[in-house]
């Protein structure tokens, strides 16, 4: 009987010691919640489009419970992306720092090709559809509004379901190389119009080189309308 009593006493003492130690140990859940909160605070879009997966911490890790609120930070060189690391630290009397992996998904409706589109296609509304994708993985950007791209020209072939990237579209040419153009020289209310030839093609807003038919002088101007190039007066 004394031996049994000793075992019971030892178990009670160990259990009590473990509970006391656990009470002074920072919970893993509080660290993971701090890391998740850091990522959420950096996102300025709707929370409903976010999906977070915070990495599990090693079960053997025991950190002293922080006497101050936990601080979080983004390590240098790491931007908001699908996979990132969040620093969590305690700045109390016994400081510690931990790095927590976080996987972020941002689900948005973006433009994708509804069928194969050859290079040089002029995009129409039926060529694209909105589909929900994880934009945190799209390092080269994405487009959300059909009105931004309808009427523009595709720079490379898109296959069905491909995401349309901003760098893949350009404005259609409004002046063709070698075509006749009106050269508009304007200063305030004074305007002078001359006929000329485009030495390069361009879309509205592009700078191109033109030659005056009469003087044969080459000048650079900006395309402002189909067949019209404005030059400094």
TORTI-667648 format. One line per field, with one value per residue: x, y, z of N, C-alpha, C in turn. Coordinates in Angstrom, 2 decimals, padded with zeros to 5 digits, always signed. Each point is the difference from the previous one (the first is absolute). Layout:
! TORTI-667648
n.c1 = c(X, ...)
n.c2 = c(Y, ...)
n.c3 = c(Z, ...)
ca.c1 = c(X, ...)
ca.c2 = c(Y, ...)
ca.c3 = c(Z, ...)
c.c1 = c(X, ...)
c.c2 = c(Y, ...)
c.c3 = c(Z, ...)
//
This chain:
! TORTI-667648
n.c1 = c(+000.81, +001.04, +000.38, -001.23, +000.02, +001.24, -000.43, -001.10, +000.77, +000.85, -001.03, -000.55, +001.21, +000.21, -001.24, +000.13, +001.21, -000.52, -001.07, +000.86, +000.78, -001.09, -000.32, +001.29, -000.62, +000.58, -001.29, +000.11, -001.22, +000.47, +001.07, -000.72, -000.80, +001.11, +000.54, -001.14, -000.05, +001.30, -000.24, -001.01, +000.81, +000.80, -001.14, -000.12, -000.10, -001.11, -000.32, -001.18, +000.90, +000.28, +001.06, +000.10, +001.23, -000.08, +001.32, +000.04, +000.07, +001.28, -000.61, +001.29, -000.47, +000.78, -000.82, +000.77, -001.06, -000.36, +000.67, +000.33, -000.81, -000.31, +001.20, -000.43, +000.68, +000.26, +000.65, +001.16, -000.40, -000.98, -000.63, -001.14, +000.01, -000.09, +001.33, -000.13, +000.85, -000.57, +000.67, +000.07, -000.05, +000.72, -000.35, -000.43, +000.07, -000.68, +000.59, -000.86, +000.45, -001.10, +000.29, -001.16, -000.04, -000.41, -001.00, +000.04, -001.30, -000.03, -001.23, +000.20, -001.05, +000.74, +000.55, -000.65, +000.77, -001.09, +000.96, +000.60, +000.95, +000.07, +001.30, -000.17, -000.70, -001.07, +000.18, -000.94, -001.21, -000.27, +001.14, -000.63, +000.34, -000.82, +001.11, -000.39, +001.05, +001.08, -000.27, +000.09, -000.35, -000.70, +001.27, -000.54, -000.84, -001.12, -001.11, -000.82, +000.21, -001.00, -000.58, +000.91, -000.53, -001.32, +000.31, +000.69, +001.27, -000.08, +000.98, -000.64, +000.14, -001.31, +000.21, -000.95, -000.64, +000.82, +000.75, -000.79, +001.26, +000.22, +001.12, -001.12, -000.37, -000.41, +000.03, -001.09, +000.74, +000.15, +001.32, -000.09, +001.07, +000.47, -000.95, -000.93, +000.53, -000.84, +000.94, -000.30, +000.32, +000.04, -000.38, -000.65, -000.51, +001.32, -000.53, +000.93, -000.65, +000.74, +000.24, +000.04, +001.07, -000.62, +001.10, -000.97, -000.45, -001.22, -000.24, -001.23, +000.68, +000.30, +001.31, -000.19, +000.77, -000.16, -000.30, +000.30, -001.15, -000.21, +000.35, -000.60, -000.44, +000.87, -001.12, +000.07, -001.06, -001.10, -000.34, -000.92, -000.02, -000.90, +001.24, +000.06, +001.07, +000.09, +000.54, +001.13, -000.58)
n.c2 = c(-001.22, +000.09, -001.09, -000.52, +000.33, -000.52, -001.02, -000.09, +000.16, -000.85, -000.77, +000.21, -000.21, -001.06, -000.43, +000.29, -000.57, -001.00, -000.02, +000.08, -000.92, -000.73, +000.34, -000.30, -000.75, +000.70, +000.11, -001.14, -000.19, +000.59, -000.76, -001.07, +000.33, +000.28, -001.11, -000.64, +000.60, -000.27, -001.18, -000.22, +000.53, -000.76, -000.65, +000.83, -001.25, -000.50, -000.20, +000.09, +000.74, +000.09, -000.79, -000.29, -000.44, -000.03, -000.03, -001.31, +000.22, -000.19, -001.15, -000.19, +000.99, +000.46, +001.02, +000.80, -000.05, +000.75, +000.87, +000.13, +000.83, -001.07, +000.17, +000.52, -000.60, +000.65, -001.13, +000.64, +000.65, -000.05, -000.17, +000.67, -001.29, -001.04, -000.03, +000.17, +000.78, -000.22, +001.06, -000.80, +001.05, -000.30, +001.18, -001.00, -000.32, -001.05, +000.82, -000.21, -000.61, -000.08, -000.84, +000.47, -001.16, +000.83, -000.77, +000.92, -000.09, +000.70, -000.35, +000.25, +000.66, -000.69, +000.71, -001.00, -000.67, +000.32, +000.28, -000.74, +000.90, +000.08, +000.05, +001.26, -000.85, +000.59, +000.27, -000.94, +000.40, -000.66, +000.66, +000.65, -000.54, +000.24, -000.28, -000.67, +000.75, -000.68, +001.29, -000.56, -000.93, +001.06, -000.27, -000.34, -000.04, +000.69, -000.32, +000.96, +001.01, -000.62, +001.09, -000.53, -001.08, +000.14, -000.48, -000.58, +000.04, -001.29, +000.07, -000.98, -001.21, -000.05, -000.98, -000.87, +000.82, +000.49, +000.44, +001.05, +000.24, +001.02, -000.71, -000.73, +001.22, +000.53, +001.32, -000.06, -000.26, +001.29, -000.21, -000.36, -000.76, +001.15, +000.14, +000.59, +001.09, +000.52, +000.90, -000.03, +001.24, -000.01, +001.28, -000.33, +001.13, +000.11, -000.35, -000.87, -000.30, -001.09, -000.40, -001.26, -000.71, -001.05, +000.21, -000.02, -001.16, +000.31, -000.23, +000.29, +001.16, -000.79, +000.07, +000.61, -000.43, +001.24, +000.03, +001.29, -000.09, +001.21, +000.02, -001.20, +000.84, -000.69, -000.30, +000.12, -000.77, +000.40, -001.27, +000.82, -000.53, -000.81, -000.19, +000.34, +000.77, +000.27, +001.13, +000.24, +001.14)
n.c3 = c(+000.00, +000.77, -000.72, +000.09, +001.26, -000.02, -000.75, +000.76, +001.07, -000.57, -000.38, +001.19, +000.52, -000.82, +000.23, +001.27, -000.05, -000.74, +000.77, +001.04, -000.58, -000.30, +001.24, +000.04, -000.88, -000.97, -000.12, -000.66, +000.52, +001.10, -000.20, -000.31, +001.01, +000.67, -000.51, +000.25, +001.17, -000.01, -000.56, +000.82, +000.89, -000.75, +000.09, -001.06, -000.45, -000.54, +001.27, -000.62, -000.65, +001.30, -000.24, +001.30, -000.18, +001.32, -000.20, +000.22, +001.29, +000.15, +000.22, -000.30, -000.78, +000.97, -000.08, +000.70, +000.79, -001.04, +000.74, -001.28, -000.68, -000.72, -000.53, -001.14, -000.95, -001.12, -000.11, -000.03, -001.11, +000.88, -001.16, -000.09, +000.25, -000.82, -000.03, +001.28, +000.65, +001.17, +000.41, +001.04, +000.80, +001.05, +000.48, +000.76, +001.30, -000.43, -000.87, -000.98, -001.08, -000.71, -001.00, -000.42, -000.67, -000.97, -000.39, -000.96, -000.04, -001.15, +000.23, -001.30, -000.50, -000.87, -000.98, -000.63, -000.85, -000.67, -000.88, -000.91, +000.29, -001.34, -000.12, +000.40, +000.77, -000.54, +001.27, +000.05, +000.36, -001.13, -000.15, +000.97, +001.15, +001.01, +000.63, +001.08, +000.29, +000.39, +000.20, +001.20, -000.87, -000.38, -000.20, -001.16, +001.01, -000.08, -000.66, +000.44, -000.84, -000.62, +000.50, +000.82, -000.55, -000.01, -001.21, +000.98, -000.29, -000.30, +000.87, +000.65, -000.51, +000.22, +000.87, -000.25, +000.82, -000.94, +001.01, -000.21, -000.39, +000.82, +000.10, -000.08, +000.36, -001.12, -000.11, -000.77, -001.08, +000.19, -000.08, -001.25, +000.07, -000.50, +000.94, -000.76, +000.55, +000.89, -000.27, +001.26, -000.32, +001.33, +000.20, +001.11, -000.49, -000.17, -001.20, -000.32, -001.13, -000.03, -001.23, +000.39, +000.30, +000.49, +000.71, +000.93, +000.43, +000.42, +001.28, +000.39, +000.04, -001.05, +000.21, -001.17, -000.98, -000.46, -001.31, -000.04, -000.72, +000.47, +001.28, +000.02, +000.91, +000.71, +000.59, +001.32, -000.03, +000.62, -000.11, -000.52, -001.21, -000.55, -000.46, +001.30, -000.32, +001.30, -000.49, +000.68, +000.29)
ca.c1 = c(-000.81, +000.82, +000.55, -001.09, -000.21, +001.12, -000.22, -001.10, +000.51, +000.93, -000.81, -000.68, +001.03, +000.42, -001.11, -000.08, +001.16, -000.23, -001.04, +000.60, +000.90, -000.83, -000.62, +001.01, +000.50, -000.81, -000.74, +000.26, -001.15, +000.09, +001.04, -000.56, -001.01, +000.71, +000.50, -001.15, -000.47, +000.95, -000.30, -001.31, +000.11, +000.67, -000.87, -001.00, -001.21, -001.00, +000.49, -000.64, +000.76, +001.26, +000.13, +001.30, +000.44, +001.14, +000.76, +000.04, +001.28, +000.53, -000.64, +001.03, +000.40, -000.53, +000.45, -000.55, -001.14, +000.43, -000.70, -000.47, -000.67, +000.91, +000.22, +000.18, +000.69, +000.36, +001.46, +000.43, +000.05, -001.16, -001.19, -001.28, -000.08, -000.73, +000.76, +000.78, +000.39, -000.32, +000.76, -000.75, +001.01, -000.30, +001.01, -000.01, +001.28, +000.67, -000.51, +000.18, -000.52, -000.35, -000.46, -001.14, -000.39, -001.42, -000.40, -001.13, -000.75, -000.93, -000.89, -000.72, -000.47, +000.89, -000.25, +000.72, -000.43, -001.11, +000.41, +001.33, +000.06, +001.30, +000.72, -000.49, -001.46, -000.64, -000.79, -001.42, -000.56, -000.24, +001.28, +000.45, -001.00, +000.51, +000.14, +000.67, +001.36, +000.82, +000.85, +001.25, +001.00, +000.22, +001.03, +000.02, -001.22, -001.23, -000.99, -001.30, -001.11, +000.02, +000.07, +001.40, +000.74, -000.75, +000.49, +001.46, +000.63, +000.71, +001.41, +000.41, -001.12, -000.53, -000.77, -001.22, +000.18, +001.18, -000.24, +000.44, +000.90, +000.08, +001.08, -000.32, -000.91, +000.39, -001.01, +000.13, +000.63, -000.90, +000.78, +000.85, +001.26, -000.10, -001.31, -000.13, -000.51, -000.08, +000.90, -000.65, +000.85, -000.96, +000.48, -001.16, -001.09, +000.60, +000.19, +000.48, -000.13, +000.80, -000.06, +001.28, +000.01, +000.48, +001.18, -000.20, -001.38, -000.22, -001.34, -000.30, +000.88, +001.39, +000.85, +000.51, +000.70, -000.71, +000.73, -000.86, +000.03, +000.52, +001.37, +000.74, +000.61, -000.46, -000.29, -000.65, -001.28, -000.81, -001.26, -001.12, -001.22, +000.36, +000.52, +000.35, +001.18, +000.25, +001.42, +000.19, +000.02)
ca.c2 = c(+001.22, +001.21, +000.18, +000.52, +001.38, +000.78, +000.15, +000.94, +001.32, +000.41, +000.33, +001.27, +001.05, +000.21, +000.62, +001.38, +000.72, +000.20, +001.02, +001.28, +000.37, +000.34, +001.31, +001.03, -000.21, +000.66, -001.00, +000.02, +000.59, +001.46, +000.39, -000.18, +001.04, +001.26, -000.04, +000.16, +001.39, +000.86, -000.11, +000.61, +001.45, +000.55, -000.17, +001.06, -000.43, -000.67, -001.17, -001.22, -000.59, -000.51, -001.32, -000.07, -001.26, +000.31, -001.21, -000.54, +000.13, -001.23, -000.26, +000.02, +001.38, +000.60, +001.38, +000.65, +000.87, +001.40, +000.90, +001.14, -000.46, -000.50, +000.85, -000.72, +000.78, -000.70, +000.01, +000.76, -000.68, -000.87, +000.80, -000.70, -001.01, -001.18, -000.63, +001.01, -000.27, +001.08, -000.03, +000.25, +000.16, +000.50, +000.99, +000.13, -000.22, -001.13, +000.10, -001.08, +000.27, -001.22, +000.25, -000.89, -000.03, +000.23, -000.10, +000.91, -000.05, +001.12, -000.47, +001.07, -000.25, +000.67, -000.33, -001.11, -000.23, -000.95, -000.94, +000.36, +001.30, +000.14, +001.26, +001.02, +000.09, +001.13, -000.66, +000.34, -000.40, -001.45, -000.72, -000.11, -000.22, +000.17, -001.27, +000.21, -000.54, +000.46, +001.05, +000.10, -000.77, +000.61, +001.02, +000.94, +000.79, -000.57, +001.01, -000.34, +000.70, -000.18, +001.27, +000.41, -000.72, -000.16, +000.89, +000.02, -001.06, -001.01, -000.04, -001.39, -000.95, -000.48, -001.24, +000.03, +000.04, +000.76, +001.31, +001.14, +000.85, +001.38, +000.16, -000.73, +000.76, +001.34, +000.70, -000.22, +001.09, +000.96, +000.51, -001.04, +000.45, +000.30, +000.57, +001.45, +000.53, +001.46, +000.49, +001.12, +000.82, +000.80, +000.77, +000.77, -000.02, -000.05, -001.34, -000.12, -001.38, -000.34, -001.42, -000.66, -001.46, -000.62, -000.84, -001.16, -000.13, +000.29, +000.08, +001.30, +000.32, -000.35, +000.93, -000.59, +000.93, +000.29, +000.90, +000.99, -000.20, +001.18, +000.34, -001.25, +000.03, -001.05, +000.46, -000.98, +000.47, -000.95, -000.39, +000.45, -000.53, -000.74, +000.81, +001.35, +000.04, +001.35, +000.30, +001.33, +001.13)
ca.c3 = c(+000.00, -000.03, -001.33, -000.83, +000.43, -000.55, -001.44, -000.20, +000.35, -001.05, -001.17, +000.27, +000.00, -001.39, -000.72, +000.44, -000.53, -001.44, -000.15, +000.36, -001.10, -001.16, +000.24, -000.24, -001.36, -001.02, -000.78, -001.43, -000.68, +000.06, -000.96, -001.34, -000.16, -000.23, -001.37, -000.89, +000.11, -000.71, -001.43, -000.23, +000.15, -001.18, -001.16, +000.01, -000.70, +000.84, +000.72, -000.48, -001.10, +000.53, +000.59, +000.66, +000.60, +000.85, +000.27, +001.37, +000.69, +000.57, +001.31, +001.05, +000.24, +001.22, +000.15, +001.19, -000.27, -000.09, +000.91, -000.80, -001.22, -001.03, -001.16, -001.25, -001.03, -001.23, -000.19, -001.19, -001.29, -000.23, -000.32, +000.12, -001.05, +000.44, +001.08, +000.68, +001.37, +000.93, +001.24, +001.24, +001.04, +001.34, +000.36, +001.46, +000.68, -000.65, -001.38, -000.96, -001.35, -000.71, -001.37, -000.26, -001.41, -000.27, -001.39, -000.22, -001.26, -000.21, -001.07, -000.69, -001.36, -000.95, -001.41, -000.62, -001.38, -000.12, -001.06, -000.47, -000.65, -000.66, +000.11, -000.90, +000.05, +000.67, +001.04, +000.13, +001.30, +000.02, +000.04, +001.38, +001.05, +001.36, +000.73, +001.27, +000.07, +001.11, -000.59, +000.75, -000.74, -001.31, +000.20, -001.12, -000.02, -000.53, -000.38, +000.56, -000.64, -001.47, -000.72, -000.07, -001.04, -001.25, -001.05, -000.02, -000.80, +000.77, -000.40, -000.21, +000.00, +001.28, -000.08, +000.82, +001.46, +000.40, +000.60, -000.82, +000.77, -000.52, -000.98, -001.22, -000.85, -000.40, -000.78, -001.45, -000.74, -000.64, -001.14, -000.56, -000.60, -001.43, -000.36, -000.03, +001.26, +000.17, +001.03, +000.67, +000.86, +000.75, +001.14, +000.45, -000.98, -001.34, -000.52, -001.38, -000.45, -001.18, -000.36, +000.14, -000.02, +001.24, -000.19, +000.87, +000.45, +001.42, +000.56, +000.58, +001.11, -000.31, -000.74, -001.24, -000.88, -001.25, -000.91, -000.67, -001.45, -000.70, +000.38, +000.19, +001.33, +000.91, +001.36, +000.86, +000.51, +000.76, -000.64, +000.82, -000.62, -001.21, -001.11, +000.43, +000.86, +000.49, +000.20, +000.61, -000.95)
c.c1 = c(+000.85, +000.55, -001.05, -000.24, +001.10, -000.19, -001.08, +000.46, +000.90, -000.76, -000.68, +000.99, +000.45, -001.09, -000.12, +001.14, -000.18, -001.02, +000.56, +000.92, -000.81, -000.62, +000.97, +000.65, -000.93, -000.70, +000.32, -001.14, +000.07, +001.05, -000.54, -001.07, +000.65, +000.52, -001.13, -000.51, +000.90, -000.30, -001.32, +000.08, +000.63, -000.86, -001.11, -001.28, -000.99, +000.56, -000.57, +000.77, +001.31, -000.13, +001.41, +000.25, +001.30, +000.70, -000.04, +001.40, +000.41, -000.56, +001.01, +000.42, -000.70, +000.61, -000.67, -001.15, +000.42, -000.84, -000.53, -000.73, +001.03, +000.11, +000.20, +000.67, +000.24, +001.51, +000.38, +000.01, -001.18, -001.24, -001.25, -000.16, -000.70, +000.71, +000.91, +000.33, -000.31, +000.85, -000.90, +001.03, -000.59, +001.12, -000.02, +001.38, +000.81, -000.49, +000.24, -000.63, -000.22, -000.51, -001.04, -000.34, -001.51, -000.24, -001.29, -000.62, -000.95, -000.85, -000.80, -000.46, +000.86, -000.27, +000.88, -000.57, -001.11, +000.25, +001.38, -000.05, +001.38, +000.62, -000.52, -001.51, -000.43, -001.04, -001.43, -000.50, -000.20, +001.29, +000.45, -001.17, +000.66, +000.01, +000.79, +001.34, +000.71, +001.01, +001.30, +001.13, +000.36, +000.97, -000.02, -001.30, -001.18, -000.94, -001.38, -001.18, +000.07, +000.15, +001.43, +000.71, -000.74, +000.46, +001.51, +000.54, +000.81, +001.42, +000.51, -001.22, -000.39, -000.78, -001.22, +000.36, +001.28, -000.42, +000.54, +000.81, +000.06, +001.04, -000.32, -000.90, +000.59, -001.11, +000.18, +000.65, -001.06, +000.70, +000.91, +001.27, -000.18, -001.31, +000.05, -000.62, -000.13, +000.92, -000.60, +001.02, -000.90, +000.69, -001.13, -001.13, +000.51, +000.25, +000.47, -000.05, +000.79, -000.18, +001.40, -000.15, +000.58, +001.18, +000.00, -001.46, -000.13, -001.46, -000.22, +000.86, +001.46, +000.72, +000.53, +000.69, -000.80, +000.87, -001.00, +000.13, +000.67, +001.48, +000.92, +000.75, -000.61, -000.21, -000.66, -001.28, -000.76, -001.31, -001.15, -001.34, +000.42, +000.44, +000.41, +001.16, +000.27, +001.49, +000.11, +000.05, +001.18)
c.c2 = c(+001.27, +000.27, +000.59, +001.46, +000.90, +000.25, +001.03, +001.42, +000.54, +000.42, +001.35, +001.15, +000.33, +000.69, +001.46, +000.83, +000.29, +001.11, +001.38, +000.49, +000.44, +001.38, +001.14, -000.15, +000.65, -001.06, +000.15, +000.68, +001.52, +000.52, -000.08, +001.07, +001.36, +000.07, +000.20, +001.43, +000.96, +000.00, +000.68, +001.53, +000.65, -000.08, +001.02, -000.36, -000.65, -001.25, -001.31, -000.67, -000.63, -001.42, -000.07, -001.40, +000.29, -001.31, -000.41, +000.17, -001.35, -000.19, +000.04, +001.42, +000.56, +001.39, +000.62, +000.91, +001.46, +000.86, +001.25, -000.55, -000.44, +001.01, -000.86, +000.91, -000.87, +000.05, +000.74, -000.87, -000.89, +000.88, -000.85, -000.95, -001.23, -000.72, +001.05, -000.44, +001.22, -000.17, +000.33, +000.09, +000.52, +000.95, +000.27, -000.32, -001.14, -000.08, -001.26, +000.42, -001.32, +000.38, -001.06, +000.03, +000.15, -000.11, +000.81, -000.24, +001.19, -000.35, +001.16, -000.47, +000.80, -000.50, -001.15, -000.18, -001.04, -001.02, +000.45, +001.30, +000.17, +001.37, +000.98, +000.14, +001.31, -000.58, +000.51, -000.51, -001.50, -000.82, -000.29, -000.31, +000.22, -001.35, +000.26, -000.72, +000.56, +001.01, +000.19, -000.74, +000.64, +001.17, +001.07, +000.79, -000.72, +001.15, -000.46, +000.55, -000.13, +001.30, +000.52, -000.57, -000.16, +001.04, +000.09, -001.23, -000.92, -000.15, -001.42, -000.90, -000.38, -001.28, +000.11, -000.14, +000.70, +001.33, +001.08, +000.94, +001.40, +000.16, -000.66, +000.78, +001.36, +000.62, -000.32, +001.20, +000.90, +000.71, -001.12, +000.61, +000.19, +000.63, +001.52, +000.48, +001.51, +000.37, +001.28, +000.69, +000.99, +000.71, +000.92, -000.12, -000.09, -001.45, +000.06, -001.47, -000.20, -001.48, -000.60, -001.51, -000.52, -000.91, -001.22, -000.04, +000.31, +000.00, +001.40, +000.22, -000.31, +001.15, -000.71, +001.08, +000.16, +000.93, +000.91, -000.15, +001.17, +000.24, -001.21, -000.04, -001.09, +000.58, -001.14, +000.60, -001.11, -000.28, +000.41, -000.51, -000.80, +000.96, +001.39, -000.08, +001.44, +000.20, +001.38, +001.09, +000.89)
c.c3 = c(+000.00, -001.40, -000.94, +000.31, -000.57, -001.49, -000.28, +000.29, -001.09, -001.25, +000.18, -000.07, -001.42, -000.81, +000.37, -000.54, -001.48, -000.23, +000.31, -001.12, -001.21, +000.16, -000.28, -001.37, -001.01, -000.85, -001.49, -000.76, +000.00, -000.98, -001.42, -000.28, -000.27, -001.43, -001.00, +000.02, -000.74, -001.50, -000.32, +000.05, -001.22, -001.25, +000.05, -000.75, +000.96, +000.65, -000.57, -001.13, +000.46, +000.53, +000.59, +000.53, +000.75, +000.37, +001.47, +000.58, +000.57, +001.42, +001.15, +000.37, +001.24, +000.16, +001.23, -000.39, +000.08, +000.93, -000.71, -001.22, -001.04, -001.14, -001.24, -001.02, -001.22, -000.17, -001.28, -001.25, -000.30, -000.20, +000.16, -001.18, +000.55, +001.14, +000.63, +001.42, +000.84, +001.26, +001.18, +001.13, +001.30, +000.39, +001.51, +000.57, -000.61, -001.45, -000.82, -001.32, -000.71, -001.39, -000.37, -001.49, -000.15, -001.50, -000.18, -001.36, -000.03, -001.20, -000.58, -001.37, -000.96, -001.41, -000.46, -001.41, -000.05, -001.11, -000.48, -000.80, -000.63, +000.27, -001.05, -000.01, +000.66, +000.96, +000.02, +001.35, +000.10, +000.08, +001.43, +000.92, +001.34, +000.71, +001.28, +000.01, +001.23, -000.54, +000.79, -000.71, -001.34, +000.14, -001.10, -000.15, -000.61, -000.32, +000.47, -000.78, -001.52, -000.76, -000.13, -001.22, -001.32, -001.02, -000.08, -000.73, +000.90, -000.53, -000.20, +000.12, +001.42, -000.25, +000.91, +001.48, +000.46, +000.62, -000.92, +000.88, -000.61, -001.10, -001.34, -000.95, -000.34, -000.81, -001.48, -000.66, -000.61, -001.16, -000.48, -000.58, -001.50, -000.42, +000.01, +001.31, -000.11, +001.14, +000.57, +000.90, +000.72, +001.15, +000.42, -001.00, -001.44, -000.41, -001.45, -000.37, -001.29, -000.28, +000.13, -000.06, +001.31, -000.31, +000.93, +000.41, +001.47, +000.37, +000.57, +001.23, -000.25, -000.69, -001.24, -000.82, -001.29, -000.84, -000.69, -001.50, -000.72, +000.32, +000.10, +001.35, +000.87, +001.41, +000.77, +000.54, +000.70, -000.74, +000.91, -000.52, -001.23, -001.11, +000.39, +001.01, +000.39, +000.26, +000.65, -001.08, +000.29)
//
